[in-house]
Every structure is written in structure tokens, then in C-alpha cells.
Amino acid sequence: MLRVAVVGGSGYIGGELIRILLGHPEVELCAATSNRFANRRVDSVHPNLRNVCDLTFTHPEDLGTYDVVFLAVPHLESMKQASGLLKLGDVVIDLTADFRLPDEEVFRRYYKVPHEAPELLGEFVGGLPELHRKELRDADRISVPGCMATAAILALWPVADVGLLEPDVSVDARTGSSGSGASSGPADTHSERANVLRVFAPIGHRHEAEIEQATGLRVTMTATGVDAVRGVQVLCRGRFVGEVDEKLLRTIYREYYGDEPFVRVVAQRRGVYRLPEPKILSGSNFCDVGFALDTAERRLVLIGALDNLVKGGAGNAVQSMNIRFGWPERLGLEFPGLHPN
């Protein structure tokens, strides 16, 4: 069994990593760290793990070395501590934004700070299996993309890759409150967050750069907080070139995703859930993608939905680990979601 550790185990993503890894048949979860909760039981912070997890949180300074280390620390912390963190594991899987963008100037433009470990940029393989499966098989440093970026990339990539989209697209993203993390500020208290449709990033969202580098498109992105805890939904709007109809789009998506274990094409004419919707994906590692088009105006809407904490984070990380060690990709990730929820 592989010995694994989660650095930053007290947040929402850290909790999801712990939950998934505890049920993984090929790993032993040896440690989960927290500065604030060191020496306290993990299930005192993640109550869903009562009678499932007997670990106590380890202080980061007390970590040993492991076969795999997952980094679920706050954004901009991985790069500050990179020299030490990368020594902790033979394979390091980073869930922060710090190593997603290989270009130092692009990173500075979107994150408004200089990168503190620029020599490591470009050394991380993208932790999105659908695009980087081959590279992940030998990767020792993996960077998992953002949740909204993952949904948008998976919705856009097949159509962009075959050249059916004009280069300029807009991405309208909606996300639940857990996307702000467990230590978010006053804007995410229940009284302020309930019943909202709050536009928190009207222009220039950081995930634009991730989507652009994966698809080759020019992206403008808006993000809105909605009255949900989990879930991401993106509507990617653009114009198509050539002759495009519903049959062609369905064929393209099936060619790209027909063998993918965690991407489903959802574009139906009837039913309550005719198009991708995150409500039924809660707790699962699925990303549902779908489409709608207006042939008269050459307009196309590509839709993606996922659980931001699973396929948008912890699940993608574990799926990447499975590929790295030659295991079935579904291992530890079989939970199908809930309905009703």
C-alpha cells in the first residue's frame, strides 16, 4: 500500500481528500496536517468522518516522508513553501493555484503578486486526466486545475479542438459557497450568502488563463456566487464556424468522451435534468457536459457542471494519482452522487 499524507487537511478540499482516501483500497492515509487543529481528532473538524477516521491532525513541522503528498493549503502558500513541501513526497499533487500556469508573467497578471518559485513553473503536469492522461503516467509533480476552469475546459475542449469555434468565447460561471473555502470571510456567513446571486468576479477571473491555455481560445469570464453549498455550473457562449448541427455536436462529444469514466454527455429534449446541473453531482467525481445551439445566429452554448470539491478538486487529484500508479481510474471514486438532494 502507498503511504499518503494530506497537507492542509482541515479545509473543505482537505476534508474531501481525507474522505476519499480513507475508502481507497490501495493507499494508507498516514497523516493530515493542520496548524490550527494540531493534535485534535480529524473527525472533530470533519464530523462526517466520525467512526470512519481515527487520525489526529499532525502539525506540518512533524511530517515525515510519504509516497504521495496532497497539498491542500491556501492559494499562494505552495510556492512560498515549495522547497520544503516537495521533499515530503515522491509524488506531490498540488491543489492550489500556484503551479497551474507555467508562464510567470501570466501568473503575476492574474494573481497580482510575483511568483516565489519561478524555477519550478512548467515542472508540474496538469491534473486533468481527460487532457493529460499520457503525461500523468510518469508525473511526480501534478497541479490540479481550478473547479470552474475544469468545468469550462471539459465543456469547450472537444469543440475547440476540432476547430468549430470562433476564438472568442465568454464563460458565465456559478458556484456554491464551499468554493470560498472553510476560512472565508464575512461575505460568506449564512446571513450574507443565503438567497444570493452575487457577482463576485465581473471581469478578469483568474480561471480565464487556465481555460485559455487548455483550449487555445480567447476567454472572458464572469463568476457568480449562488445559494448552494456545493456545485459549479458554467455556460460557455461562442459562435461556431462551418456547418454545425446537434447530431455533429453529439458525435464530437462522444468521440472525445465516450470512453471517459467521469465525463457524461447530457443534452436531452425531455426531463427535469435535460442539461448539466450540479445538484445531482454532489459528492461524485463526474463532470456532465452538454450543449444548445442556434443555427440561424450561429450561436453555441456549451455547458459544464460538477461538484467543485470532488471533480473540481479532491476527486480529480485522486483520479490523477490512480493514473500515475497504473490503477483503474474509478478506484476510490465510485460514488455516483445523490438524488434527490
Contacts in CASP RR format, 6 or more apart in sequence:
PFRMAT RR
TARGET T0000
AUTHOR 0000-0000-0000
METHOD contacts of the structure
MODEL  1
MLRVAVVGGSGYIGGELIRILLGHPEVELCAATSNRFANRRVDSVHPNLR
NVCDLTFTHPEDLGTYDVVFLAVPHLESMKQASGLLKLGDVVIDLTADFR
LPDEEVFRRYYKVPHEAPELLGEFVGGLPELHRKELRDADRISVPGCMAT
AAILALWPVADVGLLEPDVSVDARTGSSGSGASSGPADTHSERANVLRVF
APIGHRHEAEIEQATGLRVTMTATGVDAVRGVQVLCRGRFVGEVDEKLLR
TIYREYYGDEPFVRVVAQRRGVYRLPEPKILSGSNFCDVGFALDTAERRL
VLIGALDNLVKGGAGNAVQSMNIRFGWPERLGLEFPGLHPN
1 26 0 8 1.000
1 27 0 8 1.000
1 28 0 8 1.000
2 26 0 8 1.000
2 27 0 8 1.000
2 28 0 8 1.000
2 67 0 8 1.000
2 68 0 8 1.000
2 325 0 8 1.000
3 27 0 8 1.000
3 28 0 8 1.000
3 30 0 8 1.000
3 66 0 8 1.000
3 67 0 8 1.000
3 68 0 8 1.000
4 21 0 8 1.000
4 27 0 8 1.000
4 28 0 8 1.000
4 29 0 8 1.000
4 30 0 8 1.000
4 66 0 8 1.000
4 67 0 8 1.000
4 68 0 8 1.000
4 69 0 8 1.000
4 70 0 8 1.000
5 29 0 8 1.000
5 30 0 8 1.000
5 31 0 8 1.000
5 32 0 8 1.000
5 33 0 8 1.000
5 58 0 8 1.000
5 63 0 8 1.000
5 64 0 8 1.000
5 66 0 8 1.000
5 68 0 8 1.000
5 69 0 8 1.000
5 70 0 8 1.000
5 88 0 8 1.000
5 89 0 8 1.000
6 14 0 8 1.000
6 15 0 8 1.000
6 17 0 8 1.000
6 18 0 8 1.000
6 21 0 8 1.000
6 29 0 8 1.000
6 31 0 8 1.000
6 32 0 8 1.000
6 33 0 8 1.000
6 69 0 8 1.000
6 70 0 8 1.000
6 72 0 8 1.000
7 33 0 8 1.000
7 60 0 8 1.000
7 63 0 8 1.000
7 69 0 8 1.000
7 70 0 8 1.000
7 71 0 8 1.000
7 72 0 8 1.000
7 73 0 8 1.000
7 85 0 8 1.000
7 88 0 8 1.000
8 14 0 8 1.000
8 32 0 8 1.000
8 33 0 8 1.000
8 34 0 8 1.000
8 60 0 8 1.000
8 71 0 8 1.000
8 72 0 8 1.000
8 73 0 8 1.000
9 15 0 8 1.000
9 17 0 8 1.000
9 18 0 8 1.000
9 32 0 8 1.000
9 33 0 8 1.000
9 34 0 8 1.000
9 42 0 8 1.000
9 57 0 8 1.000
9 72 0 8 1.000
10 32 0 8 1.000
10 34 0 8 1.000
10 36 0 8 1.000
10 37 0 8 1.000
10 45 0 8 1.000
10 57 0 8 1.000
10 182 0 8 1.000
11 45 0 8 1.000
11 72 0 8 1.000
11 181 0 8 1.000
11 182 0 8 1.000
11 183 0 8 1.000
12 178 0 8 1.000
12 179 0 8 1.000
12 181 0 8 1.000
12 182 0 8 1.000
12 309 0 8 1.000
13 72 0 8 1.000
13 95 0 8 1.000
13 181 0 8 1.000
13 309 0 8 1.000
13 313 0 8 1.000
13 314 0 8 1.000
14 32 0 8 1.000
14 70 0 8 1.000
14 72 0 8 1.000
14 314 0 8 1.000
15 32 0 8 1.000
15 45 0 8 1.000
15 46 0 8 1.000
15 49 0 8 1.000
15 72 0 8 1.000
15 314 0 8 1.000
16 309 0 8 1.000
16 310 0 8 1.000
16 313 0 8 1.000
16 314 0 8 1.000
16 315 0 8 1.000
17 70 0 8 1.000
17 72 0 8 1.000
17 95 0 8 1.000
17 314 0 8 1.000
17 317 0 8 1.000
17 318 0 8 1.000
18 29 0 8 1.000
18 32 0 8 1.000
18 42 0 8 1.000
18 46 0 8 1.000
18 49 0 8 1.000
18 53 0 8 1.000
18 55 0 8 1.000
19 46 0 8 1.000
19 48 0 8 1.000
19 49 0 8 1.000
19 52 0 8 1.000
19 314 0 8 1.000
20 310 0 8 1.000
20 314 0 8 1.000
20 315 0 8 1.000
20 318 0 8 1.000
20 332 0 8 1.000
20 333 0 8 1.000
21 27 0 8 1.000
21 29 0 8 1.000
21 318 0 8 1.000
22 29 0 8 1.000
22 49 0 8 1.000
22 52 0 8 1.000
22 53 0 8 1.000
23 332 0 8 1.000
24 318 0 8 1.000
24 331 0 8 1.000
24 332 0 8 1.000
25 331 0 8 1.000
25 332 0 8 1.000
26 325 0 8 1.000
26 327 0 8 1.000
26 331 0 8 1.000
27 68 0 8 1.000
29 53 0 8 1.000
29 55 0 8 1.000
30 66 0 8 1.000
31 55 0 8 1.000
31 58 0 8 1.000
31 63 0 8 1.000
31 64 0 8 1.000
31 66 0 8 1.000
32 42 0 8 1.000
32 55 0 8 1.000
32 57 0 8 1.000
32 58 0 8 1.000
33 57 0 8 1.000
33 58 0 8 1.000
33 59 0 8 1.000
33 60 0 8 1.000
33 63 0 8 1.000
34 40 0 8 1.000
34 45 0 8 1.000
34 57 0 8 1.000
34 58 0 8 1.000
34 59 0 8 1.000
35 59 0 8 1.000
35 60 0 8 1.000
37 44 0 8 1.000
37 45 0 8 1.000
37 57 0 8 1.000
38 57 0 8 1.000
38 58 0 8 1.000
38 59 0 8 1.000
38 62 0 8 1.000
39 56 0 8 1.000
39 57 0 8 1.000
39 59 0 8 1.000
40 56 0 8 1.000
40 57 0 8 1.000
41 54 0 8 1.000
41 55 0 8 1.000
41 56 0 8 1.000
41 57 0 8 1.000
42 49 0 8 1.000
42 53 0 8 1.000
42 55 0 8 1.000
42 56 0 8 1.000
42 57 0 8 1.000
43 49 0 8 1.000
43 50 0 8 1.000
43 51 0 8 1.000
43 52 0 8 1.000
43 53 0 8 1.000
45 57 0 8 1.000
46 53 0 8 1.000
63 88 0 8 1.000
64 88 0 8 1.000
65 87 0 8 1.000
65 88 0 8 1.000
65 89 0 8 1.000
65 90 0 8 1.000
66 88 0 8 1.000
66 89 0 8 1.000
66 90 0 8 1.000
67 89 0 8 1.000
67 90 0 8 1.000
67 91 0 8 1.000
68 89 0 8 1.000
68 90 0 8 1.000
68 91 0 8 1.000
68 92 0 8 1.000
68 93 0 8 1.000
68 321 0 8 1.000
69 85 0 8 1.000
69 88 0 8 1.000
69 89 0 8 1.000
69 91 0 8 1.000
69 92 0 8 1.000
69 93 0 8 1.000
70 93 0 8 1.000
70 95 0 8 1.000
70 314 0 8 1.000
70 317 0 8 1.000
71 78 0 8 1.000
71 85 0 8 1.000
71 92 0 8 1.000
71 93 0 8 1.000
71 94 0 8 1.000
71 95 0 8 1.000
71 96 0 8 1.000
72 95 0 8 1.000
72 96 0 8 1.000
72 314 0 8 1.000
73 81 0 8 1.000
73 96 0 8 1.000
74 96 0 8 1.000
74 183 0 8 1.000
75 96 0 8 1.000
75 97 0 8 1.000
75 98 0 8 1.000
75 111 0 8 1.000
76 96 0 8 1.000
76 97 0 8 1.000
76 98 0 8 1.000
76 111 0 8 1.000
76 113 0 8 1.000
77 96 0 8 1.000
77 98 0 8 1.000
78 85 0 8 1.000
78 94 0 8 1.000
78 96 0 8 1.000
78 98 0 8 1.000
78 99 0 8 1.000
79 98 0 8 1.000
79 99 0 8 1.000
79 115 0 8 1.000
79 116 0 8 1.000
79 117 0 8 1.000
79 120 0 8 1.000
80 116 0 8 1.000
80 117 0 8 1.000
82 98 0 8 1.000
82 116 0 8 1.000
82 117 0 8 1.000
82 120 0 8 1.000
83 117 0 8 1.000
85 92 0 8 1.000
86 92 0 8 1.000
86 120 0 8 1.000
86 141 0 8 1.000
90 140 0 8 1.000
91 139 0 8 1.000
91 140 0 8 1.000
91 141 0 8 1.000
91 142 0 8 1.000
91 321 0 8 1.000
91 324 0 8 1.000
92 140 0 8 1.000
92 141 0 8 1.000
92 142 0 8 1.000
93 127 0 8 1.000
93 142 0 8 1.000
93 144 0 8 1.000
93 317 0 8 1.000
93 320 0 8 1.000
93 321 0 8 1.000
94 124 0 8 1.000
94 141 0 8 1.000
94 142 0 8 1.000
94 143 0 8 1.000
94 144 0 8 1.000
95 144 0 8 1.000
95 313 0 8 1.000
95 314 0 8 1.000
95 317 0 8 1.000
97 111 0 8 1.000
97 146 0 8 1.000
97 206 0 8 1.000
98 115 0 8 1.000
98 117 0 8 1.000
98 143 0 8 1.000
99 120 0 8 1.000
99 121 0 8 1.000
99 122 0 8 1.000
99 123 0 8 1.000
99 124 0 8 1.000
99 141 0 8 1.000
99 143 0 8 1.000
100 124 0 8 1.000
100 126 0 8 1.000
100 143 0 8 1.000
100 145 0 8 1.000
100 146 0 8 1.000
100 149 0 8 1.000
100 210 0 8 1.000
101 107 0 8 1.000
101 110 0 8 1.000
101 121 0 8 1.000
101 209 0 8 1.000
101 210 0 8 1.000
101 213 0 8 1.000
102 121 0 8 1.000
102 122 0 8 1.000
102 124 0 8 1.000
102 213 0 8 1.000
103 121 0 8 1.000
104 114 0 8 1.000
104 115 0 8 1.000
104 118 0 8 1.000
104 121 0 8 1.000
106 209 0 8 1.000
107 115 0 8 1.000
107 121 0 8 1.000
108 114 0 8 1.000
108 115 0 8 1.000
109 209 0 8 1.000
110 204 0 8 1.000
110 206 0 8 1.000
110 208 0 8 1.000
110 209 0 8 1.000
111 206 0 8 1.000
115 121 0 8 1.000
120 141 0 8 1.000
123 141 0 8 1.000
124 139 0 8 1.000
124 141 0 8 1.000
124 142 0 8 1.000
124 143 0 8 1.000
125 132 0 8 1.000
125 135 0 8 1.000
125 136 0 8 1.000
125 139 0 8 1.000
125 141 0 8 1.000
125 142 0 8 1.000
125 143 0 8 1.000
126 132 0 8 1.000
126 135 0 8 1.000
126 136 0 8 1.000
126 139 0 8 1.000
126 142 0 8 1.000
126 143 0 8 1.000
126 144 0 8 1.000
126 145 0 8 1.000
126 320 0 8 1.000
127 136 0 8 1.000
127 142 0 8 1.000
127 143 0 8 1.000
127 144 0 8 1.000
127 145 0 8 1.000
127 316 0 8 1.000
127 317 0 8 1.000
127 320 0 8 1.000
128 144 0 8 1.000
128 145 0 8 1.000
128 150 0 8 1.000
128 153 0 8 1.000
128 154 0 8 1.000
128 214 0 8 1.000
128 316 0 8 1.000
129 136 0 8 1.000
129 262 0 8 1.000
129 316 0 8 1.000
129 319 0 8 1.000
129 320 0 8 1.000
129 323 0 8 1.000
129 329 0 8 1.000
130 154 0 8 1.000
130 157 0 8 1.000
130 256 0 8 1.000
130 257 0 8 1.000
130 260 0 8 1.000
130 263 0 8 1.000
131 153 0 8 1.000
131 157 0 8 1.000
131 214 0 8 1.000
133 323 0 8 1.000
136 142 0 8 1.000
136 320 0 8 1.000
136 323 0 8 1.000
136 324 0 8 1.000
137 323 0 8 1.000
137 324 0 8 1.000
137 326 0 8 1.000
138 324 0 8 1.000
139 320 0 8 1.000
139 324 0 8 1.000
142 317 0 8 1.000
142 320 0 8 1.000
142 321 0 8 1.000
142 324 0 8 1.000
144 312 0 8 1.000
144 313 0 8 1.000
144 316 0 8 1.000
144 317 0 8 1.000
144 320 0 8 1.000
145 153 0 8 1.000
145 210 0 8 1.000
145 214 0 8 1.000
145 312 0 8 1.000
145 316 0 8 1.000
146 207 0 8 1.000
146 210 0 8 1.000
146 312 0 8 1.000
146 313 0 8 1.000
147 175 0 8 1.000
147 179 0 8 1.000
147 231 0 8 1.000
147 232 0 8 1.000
147 306 0 8 1.000
147 308 0 8 1.000
147 309 0 8 1.000
147 311 0 8 1.000
147 312 0 8 1.000
147 313 0 8 1.000
148 171 0 8 1.000
148 173 0 8 1.000
148 175 0 8 1.000
148 205 0 8 1.000
148 207 0 8 1.000
148 221 0 8 1.000
148 223 0 8 1.000
148 232 0 8 1.000
148 234 0 8 1.000
148 308 0 8 1.000
149 207 0 8 1.000
149 210 0 8 1.000
149 211 0 8 1.000
149 214 0 8 1.000
150 287 0 8 1.000
150 306 0 8 1.000
150 311 0 8 1.000
150 312 0 8 1.000
150 313 0 8 1.000
150 316 0 8 1.000
151 173 0 8 1.000
151 232 0 8 1.000
151 233 0 8 1.000
151 234 0 8 1.000
151 287 0 8 1.000
151 304 0 8 1.000
151 305 0 8 1.000
151 306 0 8 1.000
151 312 0 8 1.000
152 171 0 8 1.000
152 173 0 8 1.000
152 207 0 8 1.000
152 211 0 8 1.000
152 219 0 8 1.000
152 221 0 8 1.000
152 234 0 8 1.000
152 236 0 8 1.000
152 304 0 8 1.000
153 210 0 8 1.000
153 211 0 8 1.000
153 214 0 8 1.000
153 215 0 8 1.000
154 263 0 8 1.000
154 287 0 8 1.000
154 289 0 8 1.000
154 304 0 8 1.000
155 234 0 8 1.000
155 236 0 8 1.000
155 289 0 8 1.000
155 290 0 8 1.000
155 302 0 8 1.000
155 303 0 8 1.000
155 304 0 8 1.000
156 165 0 8 1.000
156 169 0 8 1.000
156 211 0 8 1.000
156 215 0 8 1.000
156 217 0 8 1.000
156 236 0 8 1.000
156 302 0 8 1.000
157 214 0 8 1.000
157 215 0 8 1.000
157 256 0 8 1.000
158 252 0 8 1.000
158 253 0 8 1.000
158 255 0 8 1.000
158 256 0 8 1.000
158 257 0 8 1.000
159 165 0 8 1.000
159 240 0 8 1.000
159 249 0 8 1.000
159 252 0 8 1.000
159 291 0 8 1.000
159 300 0 8 1.000
159 302 0 8 1.000
160 215 0 8 1.000
160 216 0 8 1.000
160 217 0 8 1.000
161 215 0 8 1.000
161 256 0 8 1.000
162 252 0 8 1.000
163 241 0 8 1.000
164 240 0 8 1.000
164 241 0 8 1.000
164 242 0 8 1.000
164 244 0 8 1.000
164 252 0 8 1.000
165 217 0 8 1.000
165 238 0 8 1.000
165 239 0 8 1.000
165 240 0 8 1.000
165 241 0 8 1.000
165 300 0 8 1.000
166 238 0 8 1.000
166 239 0 8 1.000
166 240 0 8 1.000
166 241 0 8 1.000
167 216 0 8 1.000
167 217 0 8 1.000
167 218 0 8 1.000
168 217 0 8 1.000
168 218 0 8 1.000
168 220 0 8 1.000
168 238 0 8 1.000
169 217 0 8 1.000
169 218 0 8 1.000
169 219 0 8 1.000
169 220 0 8 1.000
169 236 0 8 1.000
169 237 0 8 1.000
169 238 0 8 1.000
170 219 0 8 1.000
170 220 0 8 1.000
170 221 0 8 1.000
170 222 0 8 1.000
170 236 0 8 1.000
170 237 0 8 1.000
170 238 0 8 1.000
171 207 0 8 1.000
171 208 0 8 1.000
171 211 0 8 1.000
171 219 0 8 1.000
171 220 0 8 1.000
171 221 0 8 1.000
171 222 0 8 1.000
171 234 0 8 1.000
171 235 0 8 1.000
171 236 0 8 1.000
171 237 0 8 1.000
172 221 0 8 1.000
172 222 0 8 1.000
172 224 0 8 1.000
172 234 0 8 1.000
172 235 0 8 1.000
172 236 0 8 1.000
172 237 0 8 1.000
173 205 0 8 1.000
173 207 0 8 1.000
173 221 0 8 1.000
173 222 0 8 1.000
173 223 0 8 1.000
173 224 0 8 1.000
173 232 0 8 1.000
173 233 0 8 1.000
173 234 0 8 1.000
173 235 0 8 1.000
174 223 0 8 1.000
174 224 0 8 1.000
174 225 0 8 1.000
174 226 0 8 1.000
174 232 0 8 1.000
174 233 0 8 1.000
174 234 0 8 1.000
175 223 0 8 1.000
175 224 0 8 1.000
175 225 0 8 1.000
175 226 0 8 1.000
175 231 0 8 1.000
175 232 0 8 1.000
175 308 0 8 1.000
176 225 0 8 1.000
176 226 0 8 1.000
176 227 0 8 1.000
176 228 0 8 1.000
176 229 0 8 1.000
176 230 0 8 1.000
176 231 0 8 1.000
176 232 0 8 1.000
176 308 0 8 1.000
177 184 0 8 1.000
177 188 0 8 1.000
177 193 0 8 1.000
177 225 0 8 1.000
177 228 0 8 1.000
177 229 0 8 1.000
178 229 0 8 1.000
178 230 0 8 1.000
178 231 0 8 1.000
178 308 0 8 1.000
178 309 0 8 1.000
179 308 0 8 1.000
179 309 0 8 1.000
180 187 0 8 1.000
180 188 0 8 1.000
181 188 0 8 1.000
186 192 0 8 1.000
187 193 0 8 1.000
187 198 0 8 1.000
187 200 0 8 1.000
193 227 0 8 1.000
194 227 0 8 1.000
195 227 0 8 1.000
196 225 0 8 1.000
196 226 0 8 1.000
196 227 0 8 1.000
197 224 0 8 1.000
197 225 0 8 1.000
197 226 0 8 1.000
197 227 0 8 1.000
198 224 0 8 1.000
198 225 0 8 1.000
199 222 0 8 1.000
199 223 0 8 1.000
199 224 0 8 1.000
199 225 0 8 1.000
200 223 0 8 1.000
200 224 0 8 1.000
200 225 0 8 1.000
201 221 0 8 1.000
201 222 0 8 1.000
201 223 0 8 1.000
202 222 0 8 1.000
203 220 0 8 1.000
203 221 0 8 1.000
203 222 0 8 1.000
204 220 0 8 1.000
204 221 0 8 1.000
205 221 0 8 1.000
205 222 0 8 1.000
205 223 0 8 1.000
207 221 0 8 1.000
207 223 0 8 1.000
208 219 0 8 1.000
208 220 0 8 1.000
208 221 0 8 1.000
211 217 0 8 1.000
211 219 0 8 1.000
211 221 0 8 1.000
212 218 0 8 1.000
212 219 0 8 1.000
228 278 0 8 1.000
228 279 0 8 1.000
230 278 0 8 1.000
230 282 0 8 1.000
230 283 0 8 1.000
230 307 0 8 1.000
230 308 0 8 1.000
230 309 0 8 1.000
231 278 0 8 1.000
231 279 0 8 1.000
231 281 0 8 1.000
231 282 0 8 1.000
231 305 0 8 1.000
231 306 0 8 1.000
231 307 0 8 1.000
231 308 0 8 1.000
232 278 0 8 1.000
232 304 0 8 1.000
232 305 0 8 1.000
232 306 0 8 1.000
232 307 0 8 1.000
232 308 0 8 1.000
232 312 0 8 1.000
233 276 0 8 1.000
233 277 0 8 1.000
233 278 0 8 1.000
233 303 0 8 1.000
233 304 0 8 1.000
233 305 0 8 1.000
234 303 0 8 1.000
234 304 0 8 1.000
234 305 0 8 1.000
235 301 0 8 1.000
235 302 0 8 1.000
235 303 0 8 1.000
236 301 0 8 1.000
236 302 0 8 1.000
236 303 0 8 1.000
236 304 0 8 1.000
237 299 0 8 1.000
237 300 0 8 1.000
237 301 0 8 1.000
238 299 0 8 1.000
238 300 0 8 1.000
238 301 0 8 1.000
239 297 0 8 1.000
239 298 0 8 1.000
239 299 0 8 1.000
239 300 0 8 1.000
240 293 0 8 1.000
240 298 0 8 1.000
240 299 0 8 1.000
240 300 0 8 1.000
241 298 0 8 1.000
244 293 0 8 1.000
244 295 0 8 1.000
244 298 0 8 1.000
244 300 0 8 1.000
245 293 0 8 1.000
245 295 0 8 1.000
246 267 0 8 1.000
246 291 0 8 1.000
246 293 0 8 1.000
249 267 0 8 1.000
249 291 0 8 1.000
249 293 0 8 1.000
250 265 0 8 1.000
250 267 0 8 1.000
253 265 0 8 1.000
253 289 0 8 1.000
253 290 0 8 1.000
253 291 0 8 1.000
254 265 0 8 1.000
257 263 0 8 1.000
257 264 0 8 1.000
257 265 0 8 1.000
257 289 0 8 1.000
258 265 0 8 1.000
261 329 0 8 1.000
261 330 0 8 1.000
262 285 0 8 1.000
262 286 0 8 1.000
262 287 0 8 1.000
262 311 0 8 1.000
262 319 0 8 1.000
262 329 0 8 1.000
262 330 0 8 1.000
262 333 0 8 1.000
263 286 0 8 1.000
263 287 0 8 1.000
263 288 0 8 1.000
263 289 0 8 1.000
264 286 0 8 1.000
264 287 0 8 1.000
264 288 0 8 1.000
264 289 0 8 1.000
265 288 0 8 1.000
265 289 0 8 1.000
265 290 0 8 1.000
266 273 0 8 1.000
266 274 0 8 1.000
266 275 0 8 1.000
266 276 0 8 1.000
266 288 0 8 1.000
266 289 0 8 1.000
266 290 0 8 1.000
267 274 0 8 1.000
267 275 0 8 1.000
267 290 0 8 1.000
267 291 0 8 1.000
267 292 0 8 1.000
268 274 0 8 1.000
268 275 0 8 1.000
273 280 0 8 1.000
275 290 0 8 1.000
275 292 0 8 1.000
275 303 0 8 1.000
276 287 0 8 1.000
276 288 0 8 1.000
276 289 0 8 1.000
276 290 0 8 1.000
276 303 0 8 1.000
276 304 0 8 1.000
276 305 0 8 1.000
277 288 0 8 1.000
277 305 0 8 1.000
278 305 0 8 1.000
278 306 0 8 1.000
278 307 0 8 1.000
278 308 0 8 1.000
279 341 0 8 1.000
280 337 0 8 1.000
280 338 0 8 1.000
280 339 0 8 1.000
280 341 0 8 1.000
281 287 0 8 1.000
281 288 0 8 1.000
281 305 0 8 1.000
281 306 0 8 1.000
281 307 0 8 1.000
281 310 0 8 1.000
281 311 0 8 1.000
281 337 0 8 1.000
282 307 0 8 1.000
282 337 0 8 1.000
282 338 0 8 1.000
282 341 0 8 1.000
283 307 0 8 1.000
283 309 0 8 1.000
283 310 0 8 1.000
283 335 0 8 1.000
283 337 0 8 1.000
283 338 0 8 1.000
284 307 0 8 1.000
284 310 0 8 1.000
284 311 0 8 1.000
284 335 0 8 1.000
284 336 0 8 1.000
284 337 0 8 1.000
285 307 0 8 1.000
285 310 0 8 1.000
285 311 0 8 1.000
285 315 0 8 1.000
285 316 0 8 1.000
285 318 0 8 1.000
285 319 0 8 1.000
285 333 0 8 1.000
285 335 0 8 1.000
286 306 0 8 1.000
286 311 0 8 1.000
286 336 0 8 1.000
286 337 0 8 1.000
287 304 0 8 1.000
287 305 0 8 1.000
287 306 0 8 1.000
287 311 0 8 1.000
287 312 0 8 1.000
288 304 0 8 1.000
288 305 0 8 1.000
288 306 0 8 1.000
289 302 0 8 1.000
289 303 0 8 1.000
289 304 0 8 1.000
290 302 0 8 1.000
290 303 0 8 1.000
290 304 0 8 1.000
291 300 0 8 1.000
291 301 0 8 1.000
291 302 0 8 1.000
291 303 0 8 1.000
292 300 0 8 1.000
292 301 0 8 1.000
292 303 0 8 1.000
293 299 0 8 1.000
293 300 0 8 1.000
293 301 0 8 1.000
294 300 0 8 1.000
306 312 0 8 1.000
310 316 0 8 1.000
315 333 0 8 1.000
318 332 0 8 1.000
318 333 0 8 1.000
319 329 0 8 1.000
319 333 0 8 1.000
322 328 0 8 1.000
322 329 0 8 1.000
322 330 0 8 1.000
322 331 0 8 1.000
322 333 0 8 1.000
323 329 0 8 1.000
END
